[in-house]
Amino acid sequence: MWVHAPAGYGKTAIAGTVSKMLKETMGLNFIPLGATFFFWRTSPERNNLARFIVTIACQLTISIPELKSHIANAVGRDPLILKKSLEVQLVELIIEPFKAFSNLKDIPNWLVIIDGLDECINSEQESWVAKKYAEDQEMVQVRVLDLTHTLQSYRLPLSFLILSRPEAWIKKHIEARSFTDLVEVVDLYAVGDHMDDVEKYVRAELSRIAVDIGEKEWPGKDIVQRFVGRTNGHILYASTVIRHIDDPYGDPRKHLEAILEISTDSTPDFAHSTSFSSLHELYRQIMRSCPESIRLLMVEVLEEIIVMSDYFCQSFGLHRALAILDPLSG
């Protein structure tokens, strides 16, 4: 199954929820979750394919103990298998160990969850497997689909849940003749009640902030409706606004009102847009909201981040880079 939706529609939350539910399933003599792999754009270890097959094989030994000895034997016979191509790893670490079962038809089916396929990108770094894995993101994402298709062709007791943004090349590949009979496609944006979900989130968060600032009359029905309407059902927009207004050094009411006063004439429906123009305008408004007294400092900090980002992000990753730059910049 391929589940797709734009950024911020909860795909990773769904993957995590499904994974947790399967782990906690009662009444079965096996764990229906075979393995998970969560691609992550900003992580050098998770934004490429270098550890994809090895990670899945390792997790399968935990979910399916009967595979452990066969996979261990494969590594014992060829310790260099971990440095060989993904296709070779696929055969030696997953396909052949499964074929060692006397009758595959008599064993249950396990689910493999692959989240954030669109975040498998060209990291422009040599992986620990081989330099050739620094591939164009379109090629490398299609390669993931081909690897899962290969597993399906051997009729192994594995099903796949793949979640990603609706990138054109992923959609085109899944709609190809070799995939059409194997894949069920779910458009999360089309089936979800996004406005209702966002409204619940907005009400809960604004109520929490109201308690923090001791405001009983705020936000009121009108403000909630304006806020929810502005999100267009996009949780990423709503959560960004909440993070912005939940500021101990400012007034959340004024921050939110400033956001809601932004003209919508030039900010069309961005749920299906690649430009996310409304979100971009929100970021601009957040920047403009910086008080004049510290705006120069803000600019200096941003300059430092821009200048140092390449070095720090390649060495440490974005989150650790910001943690380093924060005390340095004061």
C-alpha positions, 0 to 999 in steps of 0.5 A: 500500500502506498499512502501519500499526502503533502507535507504536514498531513501526519504520514509519519504519525500514521506510520508510528501509530500503525507500528505501535498497534501491531507491536501491541497486538494481542491474541497472536503467537507472532508479532505482525510487524516485521520491520520499519525504516523511517527515512529522514532528510536531515539525517546522514544515516537515514537520508540514503539507502546505505543501511536500508536492507541491513536494517530491515534484515536485522529487524526481521531477525527480531520479529521472526526468530526463525530467520536469525540463524539463516541471516547470521550464516549468510553474514558468516559465509561472506562478511563483506556482504554488508559492503555489497550492492543492495540487490545482493544484500536483498537476496543474501540477507532476506530472500534466501533466508526466507526460502530456507523455510520448508513451506512459505505458504504455511507461515503468517504475513508480516508488515514492513513499514517504509516511511518518508520515501521522498526523504531518501535523497542525494546526500552528496556524501559518500555512504559507508557502503559505496560512493555510487549511493550518492544518487539523484533523489528521483533515481534513489526513491524509485530504487526503493520501490524496485527493491520492494517489488523484487521481494514481492516477486518472490512471494515472500510473506511480507507486505509493505506500507510505504508513505511519502509525499505524492512526488510525480516520479513515485506516482508514475512508477507505482502506476506502471504495469508491473506495480498496478496489480500489487499496490493499493493507493491511498490519497490521505488528503482526499480521505481525511477530515482535515478541517475537523482534525485541525480544529481539534488541535487548534482548540486544544493548543489555544486553550492551553496557551490561554491557561498559561497567560491567565486569559479566560475570554480568549480566544473566542469562537471567532478567532478559532474559526478564522485560524482554522479557516486560514490553515485550509486543513493543513496541520503544518501551518497550524503547528507553525503558528502555535509554535510562533505565538507560544512565546514567553517573551511576547503576547500570544494574542497579538502574535496570532492577530498579526498572523490572521491579519495577513492578506489572503489575496496572494495566498491560494489553496496550498494543500496541493501546491508545491510552493506552499505560498501561504506557509512561506508568507507565514514565515515572512510574517514571523520574521517581521514580528521580531521587535525592532530592538533585537532585529539586528541581533536576529540578522546577525544570528541568521548570517552566522547560521547561513555561513556555517550551515554547510560545514556544521550540517554535514558534520553534525546534522541540522539539530546538533548544528543549531545546538552548537550555534545557539550558545556561540551566538548568545 
